[in-house]
Amino acid sequence: MGESWLAAVEIAHRLPGRVRLRYGFRDGTPADPAELERCAADLPGVLTARVNHRARSLVLTCDPALTDAEAILAGLAGLAPPSRPVSARRSAKGGGKAAVAARLATLAGSGLLPPPLRLGPSLAGAVPLLKHAVAEYRESGVTSHVLEGMAVAISLVRSDYTAANTTTFMLALGEYMEESIARRSDELLKHLLRPSSDHVWVLRDGVEVQVPATDVAVGDTVVVATGSVVPVDGTVLGGEATVNEAAMTGESASVVKTRGASVLSGTLVEEGRLSVYAEQVGSRTAAARIADYVEQSLVTKSEAQLDASRMADRLVPTVLKLAGASFLMSGDWRRAASVLQADYSCALKLATPVAFKSAMYGAGQAGILVKGATALERLAQADTFIFDKTGTLTTGMLEVTDAVTFDSHYSAEDLICLAASVEEHYFHPLAMAVVAAARATHNRHFDHQEVEFIVAHGVASVIDGKRIVVGSRHFVQEDEGIDTRIHQDEIERLYREGKTLLFIGFGGHLLGLLALKDSVRDTSAGTIRRLRELGARRVLMLTGDHRDRAEELASQLGLDGFHAELMPEDKARIIAELSDDGARIAFIGDGINDAPALAGAHVGIAMQKGADIARLTADIALLEDEIDRVADAKQAANAVMALIRTNYRATVGLNTAILGAAALGLLSPIATSVLHNGTTIGILLNALRRR
């Protein structure tokens, strides 16, 4: 490992979420505060960075959930020196506002000087650009910066100071605008991050205590009240509140959250109070995962971006040859200087990543997290969409469909309410489904003694002196000794219908059965129709469920085919076979068993409630439990690729026209510079638009 850039860096002062450091550059390395500020801002968890070079001070604000002062200190100490000062790179075309103002002053003031005195200011303004051009030529050969340096040099040699000064000013202005636009596209993505408070209220032994956010653990009960940002991902245990989720999902309308609802870190409690069971904390929360996705997206290059960059590099020698040819044919250095002003590099190299980042920001605001430009590019190419069934095309939330009682003294509603009276204390999807079903009835409550929870089996209590048990067949029959065989026919019928059964034993006898079934999402059929309109040729389903149930669902949704009763490796195998046949597959799943298929697909999409491994494996992760976000993602991918193609055609067309006009002597160096930089900025602004 090479030497570090900073000779010394130490913490001068710290507060939660803010740290001030003192630094010193190592001898022999570039003393470039602007580059240090940029590198510091790019450290994981850092939100803003500000350098005071005179005081050798660096002030950083950060997300305490993602980093701390020590981690920042270690990151800065490990920085390698840049290959050359960024100030030199930036001053190639001008750099910041001060450089733009200086070039403008040179342009305006040099004309007021006597002709013999104009060389000095013009040369001073051009020296940074010329130095950079020489350095770039030595390092990379003929590039767009070298062409620009040649154009300015020609104007200076010919004593055409107005052309030279105009060119350096336009290059400075263009560079500043280009960097501002590119930086804004990065900042758009970073705005998706919403730092939570550095202290959190949790319930410990029945008492609310405030603890550092870093001390919150999975399983804690976190209390959030009006005006607080939710610090964890979890499920509401109690309370009711209006939650603004715009920061994480882009949805402007606030949502009422009650028991059983899921909440995301970074969302704001506008009114009310919630007790939240912490399921994901710290770096595993949605906000922290966004940070990780953003870091990836800012460095990952798509194939379209690489193609545009390669095309720009290939066209540089063509521009140089055209400049030489126009001079040989006309003998006019002005024509050569004009041709050298115009190149394809900036617009081609910057417009594509800016468009991708802008699209990823728009997707993030819509509840779709995209892990880099490549994911959008692949999704736009996808022609075959394959869905997992449970939790994807279906809600993954069970509903009570049948209540079968074997005692005439109890109605079906009584059976549901009896089970709900003990299940309401149990935080489990089956229990929550039973409680929801009871609320839809007259919701009679049966008084009972303390509830006993038997892990992986069920619950038990005492009502009117009789023991009541609610749970699996194994629990009721094997552990409690209740005979279920006399009702075997009814049990088998419900099983054949693909339903999950809860057995209710009361007083030593089987009182009844509750059958539950996953429900199809209301938006599944509409999502499939939209995908076909957006270019999907085939829509298939893979599931481990029974064939009869899979066939019923495939027919209901109008799918092109399905595969049922699959093991996890079967899903990956089927995707590999279809891929070998030329299909470009987008696979949508949510479970641990979907991870191999998500990894093997052309692009993988994980549902919001998906297992961690599924969300980590996928290229795109949904922040909302809405299947229609898949179609939204496809639409966004199609739109950004269409925008990139439009920008590509505009770049090639406009710059070719400018080059042709310059080669024919129709444009002066000044006019060429204005047109070239103006069109480049216009193309970048177009790329920044969110579709």
C-alpha positions as CSV (number, residue, x, y, z in Angstrom):
1,M,0.0,0.0,0.0
2,G,1.4,3.4,-1.0
3,E,1.9,6.4,1.4
4,S,-1.2,8.3,2.6
5,W,-2.1,11.7,1.3
6,L,-2.4,13.4,4.7
7,A,0.6,13.7,7.0
8,A,-1.6,14.3,10.0
9,V,-5.3,14.3,10.7
10,E,-6.8,14.5,14.2
11,I,-10.2,15.2,15.7
12,A,-10.5,18.8,17.0
13,H,-14.1,18.7,18.1
14,R,-17.1,16.3,17.8
15,L,-20.8,16.3,18.3
16,P,-23.4,13.6,17.4
17,G,-23.6,13.8,13.6
18,R,-20.8,16.4,13.3
19,V,-17.0,16.3,13.6
20,R,-14.3,18.9,13.0
21,L,-10.8,17.7,12.1
22,R,-7.4,19.3,11.6
23,Y,-5.2,18.1,8.8
24,G,-2.0,18.5,7.0
25,F,-0.8,17.4,3.5
26,R,2.2,15.2,3.2
27,D,5.2,16.8,1.6
28,G,5.5,16.0,-2.1
29,T,1.7,15.4,-2.5
30,P,-0.8,17.8,-4.1
31,A,-2.1,20.3,-1.5
32,D,-5.6,20.4,-3.0
33,P,-8.3,21.3,-0.5
34,A,-11.1,21.0,-3.1
35,E,-10.1,17.4,-3.8
36,L,-9.8,16.7,-0.1
37,E,-13.3,18.1,0.4
38,R,-14.7,15.9,-2.4
39,C,-12.9,12.7,-1.1
40,A,-14.2,13.4,2.5
41,A,-17.8,13.9,1.2
42,D,-17.5,10.5,-0.6
43,L,-16.7,8.6,2.6
44,P,-19.5,6.2,3.7
45,G,-22.0,7.8,6.0
46,V,-20.7,11.4,5.4
47,L,-23.4,13.8,4.3
48,T,-21.5,17.1,3.8
49,A,-17.9,18.2,3.9
50,R,-16.4,21.7,4.2
51,V,-12.7,22.7,4.1
52,N,-11.2,25.8,5.6
53,H,-7.7,25.6,4.0
54,R,-6.3,28.5,5.9
55,A,-7.2,27.0,9.2
56,R,-6.4,23.5,8.0
57,S,-9.8,22.5,9.2
58,L,-12.3,20.0,7.8
59,V,-15.9,20.0,9.1
60,L,-18.1,17.0,8.3
61,T,-21.7,16.1,9.0
62,C,-22.5,12.5,9.0
63,D,-25.2,9.9,9.8
64,P,-24.4,8.4,13.2
65,A,-26.2,5.2,12.3
66,L,-23.7,4.6,9.4
67,T,-20.4,6.0,10.7
68,D,-18.6,7.7,13.5
69,A,-15.6,10.0,14.1
70,E,-13.2,7.2,14.4
71,A,-14.3,5.6,11.1
72,I,-14.1,8.9,9.3
73,L,-10.6,9.5,10.8
74,A,-9.5,6.1,9.5
75,G,-11.0,6.7,6.1
76,L,-9.1,10.0,5.8
77,A,-5.9,8.6,7.0
78,G,-6.1,5.9,4.3
79,L,-6.6,8.3,1.4
80,A,-4.0,8.0,-1.3
81,P,-2.8,11.2,-3.0
82,P,-4.4,12.0,-6.4
83,S,-2.2,11.4,-9.4
84,R,-2.3,15.1,-10.1
85,P,-4.1,18.0,-8.4
86,V,-7.7,18.2,-9.2
87,S,-7.4,21.9,-9.2
88,A,-5.3,21.4,-12.3
89,R,-7.8,19.1,-13.8
90,R,-10.7,21.5,-13.1
91,S,-8.8,24.5,-14.4
92,A,-8.4,22.7,-17.7
93,K,-11.8,24.2,-18.6
94,G,-12.0,26.6,-15.7
95,G,-13.3,24.8,-12.7
96,G,-15.3,26.7,-10.1
97,K,-17.1,30.1,-9.9
98,A,-13.9,32.0,-9.2
99,A,-12.2,30.7,-12.3
100,V,-15.3,31.5,-14.4
101,A,-15.3,35.1,-13.0
102,A,-11.5,35.4,-13.7
103,R,-11.9,34.3,-17.3
104,L,-14.8,36.7,-17.8
105,A,-12.8,39.6,-16.4
106,T,-9.9,38.7,-18.7
107,L,-12.3,38.6,-21.7
108,A,-14.0,41.9,-20.8
109,G,-10.8,43.8,-19.7
110,S,-8.3,42.7,-22.3
111,G,-10.1,44.6,-25.0
112,L,-9.6,47.8,-23.1
113,L,-5.8,47.4,-23.1
114,P,-3.4,48.5,-25.9
115,P,-2.7,45.6,-28.3
116,P,0.9,45.1,-27.1
117,L,-0.4,44.5,-23.5
118,R,-3.1,42.0,-24.3
119,L,-0.8,39.0,-24.5
120,G,-0.1,38.9,-20.8
121,P,-3.6,38.6,-19.4
122,S,-4.7,36.3,-22.2
123,L,-1.7,34.0,-21.6
124,A,-2.2,34.0,-17.8
125,G,-5.8,32.9,-18.3
126,A,-4.8,30.2,-20.8
127,V,-1.8,28.8,-18.9
128,P,-3.7,26.4,-16.6
129,L,-5.5,25.0,-19.7
130,L,-2.3,24.7,-21.7
131,K,-0.5,23.0,-18.8
132,H,-3.3,20.5,-18.4
133,A,-3.3,19.8,-22.1
134,V,0.4,19.0,-22.1
135,A,0.0,16.8,-19.0
136,E,-2.9,15.0,-20.5
137,Y,-1.1,14.4,-23.8
138,R,1.9,12.9,-22.0
139,E,-0.4,10.6,-20.0
140,S,-3.2,9.7,-22.4
141,G,-2.2,11.0,-25.9
142,V,-4.6,13.1,-27.9
143,T,-7.8,13.8,-25.9
144,S,-10.5,16.4,-26.1
145,H,-8.6,18.5,-23.6
146,V,-5.5,18.4,-25.8
147,L,-7.7,19.6,-28.8
148,E,-9.0,22.5,-26.7
149,G,-5.5,23.4,-25.7
150,M,-4.4,23.4,-29.3
151,A,-7.3,25.6,-30.3
152,V,-6.4,28.2,-27.7
153,A,-2.6,28.0,-28.5
154,I,-3.4,28.7,-32.2
155,S,-5.4,31.7,-31.3
156,L,-2.6,33.1,-29.1
157,V,0.0,32.5,-31.7
158,R,-2.1,34.4,-34.2
159,S,-2.6,37.2,-31.7
160,D,-6.3,36.6,-31.8
161,Y,-6.8,37.3,-28.1
162,T,-10.5,37.8,-28.3
163,A,-10.9,34.3,-29.6
164,A,-8.5,32.9,-27.1
165,N,-10.1,34.6,-24.1
166,T,-13.6,33.8,-25.3
167,T,-12.6,30.1,-25.7
168,T,-11.1,29.9,-22.2
169,F,-14.1,31.6,-20.7
170,M,-16.6,29.3,-22.5
171,L,-14.6,26.3,-21.5
172,A,-14.5,27.5,-17.9
173,L,-18.3,28.1,-17.9
174,G,-19.0,24.8,-19.6
175,E,-16.8,22.9,-17.2
176,Y,-18.4,24.5,-14.2
177,M,-21.9,23.8,-15.6
178,E,-21.0,20.2,-16.4
179,E,-19.6,19.6,-13.0
180,S,-22.5,21.2,-11.3
181,I,-25.0,19.1,-13.3
182,A,-23.0,15.9,-12.6
183,R,-22.7,16.8,-9.0
184,R,-26.4,17.5,-8.8
185,S,-27.2,14.0,-10.2
186,D,-25.1,12.5,-7.4
187,E,-26.8,14.7,-4.8
188,L,-30.2,13.7,-6.0
189,L,-29.4,10.2,-5.1
190,K,-27.9,11.1,-1.8
191,H,-31.1,13.0,-0.9
192,L,-32.8,9.6,-0.6
193,L,-30.9,9.2,2.7
194,R,-32.7,10.4,5.8
195,P,-30.5,10.3,8.9
196,S,-32.4,9.2,12.0
197,S,-31.9,10.7,15.5
198,D,-28.8,9.7,17.3
199,H,-30.9,8.8,20.4
200,V,-33.9,6.4,20.5
201,W,-36.6,5.7,23.1
202,V,-37.0,2.0,23.8
203,L,-38.9,0.0,26.4
204,R,-36.7,-1.8,28.9
205,D,-38.4,-3.7,31.7
206,G,-41.6,-1.9,31.0
207,V,-39.9,1.6,31.3
208,E,-39.2,4.0,28.5
209,V,-35.5,4.9,28.4
210,Q,-33.5,6.9,25.9
211,V,-30.5,5.1,24.5
212,P,-28.0,5.8,21.7
213,A,-29.2,4.7,18.3
214,T,-26.2,2.4,18.0
215,D,-27.4,0.5,21.1
216,V,-30.8,-0.5,19.7
217,A,-30.9,-4.3,19.0
218,V,-33.2,-6.6,17.0
219,G,-36.2,-7.5,19.3
220,D,-36.2,-4.1,21.1
221,T,-39.5,-2.3,21.4
222,V,-38.9,1.2,20.0
223,V,-41.2,4.0,20.9
224,V,-41.8,6.8,18.4
225,A,-44.1,9.8,18.9
226,T,-45.2,12.9,17.1
227,G,-42.4,14.6,15.2
228,S,-40.0,11.7,15.5
229,V,-38.2,9.9,12.7
230,V,-38.6,6.1,12.8
231,P,-35.1,4.8,13.5
232,V,-35.6,1.1,12.7
233,D,-37.4,-1.2,10.2
234,G,-40.1,-3.1,12.1
235,T,-43.7,-3.9,12.8
236,V,-46.1,-2.0,14.9
237,L,-46.9,-3.7,18.2
238,G,-49.3,-1.1,19.5
239,G,-50.5,2.4,19.2
240,E,-51.8,4.4,16.2
241,A,-50.1,7.2,14.2
242,T,-50.1,9.0,11.0
243,V,-46.8,8.4,9.2
244,N,-45.3,10.4,6.4
245,E,-43.4,8.0,4.2
246,A,-42.5,10.4,1.4
247,A,-38.8,10.3,2.3
248,M,-38.6,6.6,1.6
249,T,-41.4,5.9,-0.9
250,G,-42.2,9.3,-2.5
251,E,-45.9,8.9,-1.5
252,S,-47.2,12.3,-0.5
253,A,-50.3,11.1,1.3
254,S,-49.6,10.1,4.9
255,V,-50.5,6.6,6.0
256,V,-52.2,5.5,9.2
257,K,-50.2,2.8,11.0
258,T,-51.7,0.5,13.6
259,R,-50.9,-2.9,15.1
260,G,-49.4,-5.3,12.5
261,A,-48.4,-2.5,10.0
262,S,-44.8,-2.4,8.8
263,V,-42.8,0.8,9.2
264,L,-39.5,1.9,7.6
265,S,-36.6,3.8,9.0
266,G,-36.4,7.4,7.8
267,T,-40.2,7.9,7.8
268,L,-41.8,10.6,10.0
269,V,-44.5,10.2,12.6
270,E,-46.7,13.3,12.0
271,E,-49.3,12.6,14.7
272,G,-49.7,9.8,17.2
273,R,-47.5,7.3,19.0
274,L,-46.3,3.8,18.1
275,S,-44.5,1.0,19.7
276,V,-42.4,-0.8,17.1
277,Y,-40.8,-4.2,17.2
278,A,-37.3,-3.7,15.8
279,E,-36.6,-6.1,13.0
280,Q,-33.7,-4.3,11.2
281,V,-31.4,-1.9,13.0
282,G,-28.3,0.1,12.3
283,S,-26.7,-0.7,9.0
284,R,-29.4,-3.2,8.1
285,T,-32.3,-0.7,8.0
286,A,-33.8,0.5,4.7
287,A,-32.1,3.9,5.0
288,A,-28.7,2.3,5.6
289,R,-29.2,-0.1,2.7
290,I,-30.1,2.9,0.5
291,A,-26.7,4.4,1.4
292,D,-25.1,1.2,0.3
293,Y,-27.0,1.2,-3.0
294,V,-26.2,4.9,-3.6
295,E,-22.4,4.2,-3.1
296,Q,-22.7,1.4,-5.6
297,S,-24.7,3.4,-8.1
298,L,-22.3,6.3,-8.1
299,V,-19.3,4.1,-9.2
300,T,-21.0,1.4,-11.3
301,K,-20.8,2.1,-15.1
302,S,-23.4,0.6,-17.4
303,E,-22.6,-0.8,-20.8
304,A,-24.3,2.2,-22.5
305,Q,-22.1,4.5,-20.5
306,L,-19.0,2.5,-21.4
307,D,-20.0,2.5,-25.1
308,A,-20.5,6.3,-25.1
309,S,-17.2,6.8,-23.4
310,R,-15.4,4.5,-25.9
311,M,-17.2,6.3,-28.8
312,A,-16.1,9.7,-27.5
313,D,-12.4,8.5,-27.3
314,R,-12.5,7.1,-30.8
315,L,-13.8,10.3,-32.3
316,V,-11.0,12.5,-30.9
317,P,-8.5,11.5,-33.6
318,T,-11.2,12.1,-36.2
319,V,-11.6,15.7,-35.0
320,L,-7.8,16.2,-35.1
321,K,-7.6,14.9,-38.7
322,L,-10.5,17.1,-39.7
323,A,-8.8,20.2,-38.3
324,G,-5.6,19.3,-40.1
325,A,-7.5,18.7,-43.4
326,S,-9.4,22.0,-43.1
327,F,-6.1,23.9,-42.6
328,L,-4.4,22.2,-45.5
329,M,-7.3,22.9,-47.8
330,S,-7.9,26.5,-46.8
331,G,-4.6,27.6,-45.2
332,D,-6.7,29.3,-42.5
333,W,-5.7,28.6,-38.9
334,R,-9.0,30.0,-37.8
335,R,-10.8,27.1,-39.4
336,A,-8.5,24.6,-37.7
337,A,-9.0,26.4,-34.3
338,S,-12.7,26.3,-34.9
339,V,-12.8,22.6,-35.6
340,L,-10.7,21.9,-32.5
341,Q,-13.2,23.7,-30.3
342,A,-15.9,21.1,-31.0
343,D,-15.7,17.5,-29.9
344,Y,-18.1,14.8,-28.8
345,S,-16.4,13.9,-25.5
346,C,-18.2,15.9,-22.8
347,A,-21.8,15.3,-23.8
348,L,-21.2,11.6,-24.6
349,K,-19.3,10.9,-21.5
350,L,-21.5,12.8,-19.0
351,A,-25.0,12.7,-20.4
352,T,-25.4,9.0,-20.0
353,P,-24.4,8.7,-16.3
354,V,-26.4,11.8,-15.4
355,A,-29.5,10.3,-17.1
356,F,-29.1,7.1,-15.2
357,K,-28.6,8.8,-11.8
358,S,-31.5,11.0,-12.4
359,A,-33.7,8.0,-13.2
360,M,-32.5,6.1,-10.1
361,Y,-33.4,9.1,-8.0
362,G,-36.9,9.2,-9.5
363,A,-37.2,5.4,-9.0
364,G,-36.1,5.8,-5.4
365,Q,-38.7,8.4,-4.7
366,A,-41.3,5.9,-6.1
367,G,-40.2,3.2,-3.7
368,I,-37.8,1.4,-6.1
369,L,-34.1,1.0,-5.1
370,V,-31.9,0.4,-8.1
371,K,-28.4,-0.9,-7.5
372,G,-26.6,0.9,-10.3
373,A,-27.1,1.9,-13.9
374,T,-26.6,-1.7,-15.1
375,A,-29.7,-2.9,-13.4
376,L,-31.8,-0.3,-15.3
377,E,-30.2,-1.1,-18.5
378,R,-30.8,-4.9,-18.1
379,L,-34.4,-4.3,-17.0
380,A,-35.0,-2.3,-20.2
381,Q,-33.7,-5.3,-22.2
382,A,-35.8,-7.9,-20.3
383,D,-38.4,-9.6,-22.4
384,T,-39.4,-12.5,-20.1
385,F,-40.8,-11.8,-16.6
386,I,-40.9,-14.6,-14.1
387,F,-42.7,-14.3,-10.8
388,D,-42.5,-16.3,-7.6
389,K,-46.1,-16.8,-6.3
390,T,-46.3,-16.5,-2.6
391,G,-45.6,-12.9,-1.4
392,T,-45.2,-11.7,-4.9
393,L,-48.3,-12.3,-7.1
394,T,-50.1,-13.0,-3.8
395,T,-50.0,-10.8,-0.7
396,G,-48.3,-13.4,1.5
397,M,-50.8,-12.4,4.1
398,L,-53.2,-15.1,5.2
399,E,-56.9,-14.6,5.5
400,V,-59.4,-16.8,7.3
401,T,-61.6,-18.5,4.6
402,D,-63.3,-21.2,6.6
403,A,-64.4,-21.6,10.2
404,V,-65.6,-25.2,10.8
405,T,-67.1,-26.0,14.2
406,F,-67.7,-29.5,15.5
407,D,-69.8,-28.4,18.5
408,S,-73.3,-27.1,17.8
409,H,-73.1,-24.8,20.9
410,Y,-70.5,-22.7,19.0
411,S,-71.1,-20.9,15.8
412,A,-68.4,-20.2,13.2
413,E,-68.1,-16.6,14.5
414,D,-67.8,-17.9,18.0
415,L,-65.0,-20.2,17.0
416,I,-63.1,-17.3,15.4
417,C,-63.6,-15.0,18.4
418,L,-62.7,-17.7,20.8
419,A,-59.4,-18.3,19.0
420,A,-58.8,-14.5,18.6
421,S,-59.2,-14.0,22.3
422,V,-56.0,-15.9,23.0
423,E,-54.3,-15.2,19.7
424,E,-54.5,-11.4,20.0
425,H,-51.5,-11.6,22.4
426,Y,-49.4,-13.5,19.9
427,F,-47.3,-11.6,17.3
428,H,-47.5,-14.1,14.4
429,P,-49.0,-13.9,10.8
430,L,-51.6,-16.6,11.6
431,A,-52.6,-15.0,14.9
432,M,-52.9,-11.6,13.2
433,A,-55.1,-13.1,10.5
434,V,-57.4,-14.6,13.1
435,V,-57.6,-11.3,15.0
436,A,-58.5,-9.5,11.8
437,A,-61.2,-12.0,11.0
438,A,-62.7,-11.6,14.5
439,R,-62.8,-7.8,14.1
440,A,-64.9,-8.4,10.9
441,T,-67.5,-10.2,13.0
442,H,-69.4,-9.1,16.1
443,N,-65.9,-9.5,17.8
444,R,-67.0,-11.1,21.0
445,H,-64.2,-11.4,23.5
446,F,-63.8,-14.4,25.8
447,D,-62.2,-13.8,29.1
448,H,-59.2,-16.0,29.7
449,Q,-56.3,-16.6,32.1
450,E,-52.6,-15.9,31.2
451,V,-51.7,-17.0,27.7
452,E,-48.9,-19.6,27.3
453,F,-46.8,-19.4,24.1
454,I,-45.4,-22.7,22.8
455,V,-42.8,-21.9,20.3
456,A,-43.5,-23.3,16.8
457,H,-46.7,-24.9,18.0
458,G,-49.3,-22.5,19.2
459,V,-50.9,-20.9,22.2
460,A,-52.8,-22.1,25.2
461,S,-54.9,-20.6,28.0
462,V,-57.9,-21.3,30.2
463,I,-61.4,-20.1,29.5
464,D,-64.3,-20.9,31.9
465,G,-62.1,-23.5,33.6
466,K,-61.3,-25.3,30.4
467,R,-58.0,-25.5,28.7
468,I,-58.0,-24.0,25.2
469,V,-55.2,-24.6,22.7
470,V,-54.8,-23.1,19.2
471,G,-52.1,-24.3,16.9
472,S,-50.8,-26.9,14.6
473,R,-52.2,-30.4,14.2
474,H,-49.1,-31.8,15.8
475,F,-49.5,-29.6,18.8
476,V,-53.1,-30.4,19.3
477,Q,-52.9,-34.1,18.6
478,E,-49.5,-35.2,19.8
479,D,-48.8,-32.8,22.6
480,E,-52.3,-32.2,23.9
481,G,-53.7,-35.7,23.1
482,I,-56.8,-34.5,21.3
483,D,-58.1,-36.9,18.7
484,T,-58.5,-35.4,15.2
485,R,-59.0,-38.6,13.2
486,I,-62.8,-38.5,13.4
487,H,-62.8,-35.4,11.3
488,Q,-60.2,-36.6,8.9
489,D,-62.3,-36.1,5.7
490,E,-62.9,-32.4,6.5
491,I,-59.3,-31.9,7.3
492,E,-58.1,-33.5,4.0
493,R,-60.6,-31.5,2.0
494,L,-59.2,-28.2,3.3
495,Y,-55.7,-29.4,2.8
496,R,-56.4,-30.3,-0.8
497,E,-57.7,-26.7,-1.4
498,G,-54.2,-25.5,-0.5
499,K,-55.2,-24.0,2.8
500,T,-53.3,-23.7,6.1
501,L,-55.2,-25.1,9.1
502,L,-55.4,-24.0,12.7
503,F,-56.7,-26.6,15.1
504,I,-58.8,-25.4,18.1
505,G,-59.0,-27.7,21.1
506,F,-61.2,-26.9,24.0
507,G,-61.7,-29.0,27.1
508,G,-59.8,-31.9,25.6
509,H,-61.8,-32.1,22.4
510,L,-61.4,-30.7,18.9
511,L,-63.8,-27.8,18.9
512,G,-63.1,-26.8,15.3
513,L,-60.8,-25.7,12.5
514,L,-59.9,-22.4,11.0
515,A,-58.7,-22.5,7.4
516,L,-56.5,-19.7,6.1
517,K,-55.3,-18.9,2.6
518,D,-53.0,-16.5,0.8
519,S,-54.9,-13.9,-1.2
520,V,-54.1,-12.7,-4.8
521,R,-53.0,-9.1,-4.9
522,D,-55.6,-6.8,-6.4
523,T,-52.9,-5.3,-8.7
524,S,-51.3,-8.5,-10.0
525,A,-53.4,-8.8,-13.1
526,G,-53.0,-5.1,-14.0
527,T,-49.3,-5.3,-13.4
528,I,-49.0,-8.2,-15.9
529,R,-51.0,-6.3,-18.5
530,R,-48.7,-3.3,-18.1
531,L,-45.6,-5.4,-18.5
532,R,-46.9,-6.8,-21.8
533,E,-47.5,-3.2,-23.0
534,L,-44.0,-2.3,-21.9
535,G,-42.4,-5.0,-24.0
536,A,-42.7,-8.3,-22.1
537,R,-43.2,-11.2,-24.5
538,R,-43.8,-13.9,-21.8
539,V,-44.9,-13.8,-18.2
540,L,-44.4,-17.0,-16.2
541,M,-44.8,-18.2,-12.6
542,L,-42.5,-20.5,-10.6
543,T,-43.8,-21.9,-7.3
544,G,-43.3,-24.6,-4.8
545,D,-47.0,-24.8,-4.3
546,H,-49.4,-27.6,-5.4
547,R,-50.0,-27.8,-9.1
548,D,-53.7,-27.4,-8.9
549,R,-53.4,-24.1,-7.0
550,A,-50.7,-22.8,-9.4
551,E,-52.8,-23.7,-12.4
552,E,-55.8,-21.9,-10.9
553,L,-53.8,-18.7,-10.3
554,A,-52.0,-18.8,-13.7
555,S,-55.4,-19.0,-15.4
556,Q,-56.9,-16.2,-13.2
557,L,-54.0,-13.8,-14.0
558,G,-53.6,-14.8,-17.7
559,L,-50.0,-16.0,-17.4
560,D,-48.2,-17.6,-20.4
561,G,-47.2,-20.6,-18.3
562,F,-46.1,-21.9,-14.9
563,H,-44.0,-24.5,-13.1
564,A,-45.2,-25.9,-9.8
565,E,-44.0,-28.0,-6.9
566,L,-40.4,-26.7,-7.4
567,M,-37.4,-26.8,-5.1
568,P,-35.2,-23.7,-4.9
569,E,-32.6,-25.3,-7.2
570,D,-35.4,-26.1,-9.7
571,K,-36.2,-22.3,-10.1
572,A,-32.5,-21.5,-10.8
573,R,-32.3,-24.4,-13.3
574,I,-35.4,-23.3,-15.2
575,I,-34.1,-19.7,-15.4
576,A,-30.7,-21.0,-16.7
577,E,-32.5,-23.1,-19.4
578,L,-34.6,-20.2,-20.6
579,S,-31.6,-17.9,-20.6
580,D,-29.7,-20.4,-22.7
581,D,-32.6,-20.2,-25.2
582,G,-32.0,-16.5,-25.5
583,A,-34.6,-15.1,-23.0
584,R,-33.6,-12.0,-21.1
585,I,-35.2,-12.7,-17.8
586,A,-36.4,-10.4,-15.0
587,F,-37.2,-12.6,-11.9
588,I,-39.3,-11.3,-9.1
589,G,-39.2,-13.0,-5.8
590,D,-39.1,-12.5,-2.0
591,G,-37.9,-15.6,-0.2
592,I,-34.7,-17.2,0.8
593,N,-35.5,-19.9,-1.7
594,D,-35.6,-17.3,-4.4
595,A,-32.0,-16.1,-4.0
596,P,-30.5,-18.5,-6.5
597,A,-33.1,-17.5,-9.2
598,L,-32.6,-13.8,-8.4
599,A,-28.8,-14.2,-8.9
600,G,-29.1,-16.2,-12.1
601,A,-31.6,-13.9,-13.8
602,H,-30.7,-11.2,-16.3
603,V,-32.1,-8.8,-13.6
604,G,-33.4,-9.8,-10.2
605,I,-36.2,-7.8,-8.4
606,A,-36.9,-8.4,-4.6
607,M,-40.2,-7.6,-3.0
608,Q,-40.3,-5.2,0.0
609,K,-41.0,-7.9,2.5
610,G,-38.4,-10.2,1.0
611,A,-35.8,-12.1,3.0
612,D,-32.5,-10.3,3.5
613,I,-30.6,-12.7,1.2
614,A,-33.2,-12.1,-1.5
615,R,-32.8,-8.3,-1.2
616,L,-29.1,-8.5,-1.1
617,T,-28.9,-10.8,-4.2
618,A,-31.4,-8.8,-6.3
619,D,-30.4,-5.9,-8.6
620,I,-33.5,-4.0,-7.7
621,A,-35.2,-3.9,-4.3
622,L,-38.8,-2.6,-3.8
623,L,-39.4,-0.3,-0.8
624,E,-43.1,-0.7,-0.9
625,D,-45.1,-4.0,-0.8
626,E,-46.7,-3.2,-4.1
627,I,-46.4,-5.5,-7.1
628,D,-47.2,-2.7,-9.6
629,R,-43.8,-1.2,-8.7
630,V,-42.3,-3.9,-10.9
631,A,-44.1,-2.3,-13.9
632,D,-43.1,1.1,-12.7
633,A,-39.5,0.0,-12.7
634,K,-39.8,-1.4,-16.2
635,Q,-41.4,1.8,-17.4
636,A,-38.6,3.9,-15.8
637,A,-35.9,1.7,-17.4
638,N,-37.5,2.0,-20.8
639,A,-37.8,5.7,-20.4
640,V,-34.2,6.3,-19.4
641,M,-32.9,4.2,-22.2
642,A,-35.1,6.1,-24.7
643,L,-33.7,9.4,-23.2
644,I,-30.1,8.1,-23.5
645,R,-30.7,7.2,-27.2
646,T,-32.2,10.7,-27.8
647,N,-29.3,12.4,-26.2
648,Y,-26.8,10.2,-28.1
649,R,-28.5,11.2,-31.4
650,A,-28.6,14.8,-30.4
651,T,-24.9,14.8,-29.4
652,V,-23.7,13.2,-32.6
653,G,-26.0,15.2,-34.8
654,L,-25.4,18.7,-33.3
655,N,-21.6,18.2,-32.9
656,T,-21.3,16.8,-36.4
657,A,-23.1,19.9,-37.7
658,I,-20.9,22.2,-35.7
659,L,-17.8,20.4,-36.9
660,G,-18.9,20.5,-40.5
661,A,-19.7,24.2,-40.3
662,A,-16.4,25.0,-38.6
663,A,-14.5,23.0,-41.2
664,L,-16.2,24.9,-44.0
665,G,-15.3,28.2,-42.4
666,L,-18.9,29.1,-41.6
667,L,-18.1,29.4,-37.9
668,S,-15.4,31.4,-36.1
669,P,-13.6,29.9,-33.1
670,I,-15.8,32.1,-30.8
671,A,-19.0,30.9,-32.4
672,T,-17.9,27.3,-32.3
673,S,-17.0,27.5,-28.7
674,V,-20.4,29.1,-27.8
675,L,-22.4,26.6,-29.8
676,H,-20.4,23.6,-28.6
677,N,-20.5,24.4,-24.9
678,G,-24.1,25.6,-25.1
679,T,-25.4,22.4,-26.8
680,T,-23.4,20.3,-24.3
681,I,-25.0,22.0,-21.3
682,G,-28.4,21.7,-23.0
683,I,-27.9,17.9,-23.5
684,L,-26.8,17.5,-19.9
685,L,-29.9,19.4,-18.6
686,N,-32.1,17.1,-20.7
687,A,-30.3,14.1,-19.2
688,L,-31.1,15.4,-15.7
689,R,-34.8,15.4,-16.3
690,R,-36.6,12.6,-14.5
691,R,-39.0,10.6,-16.6
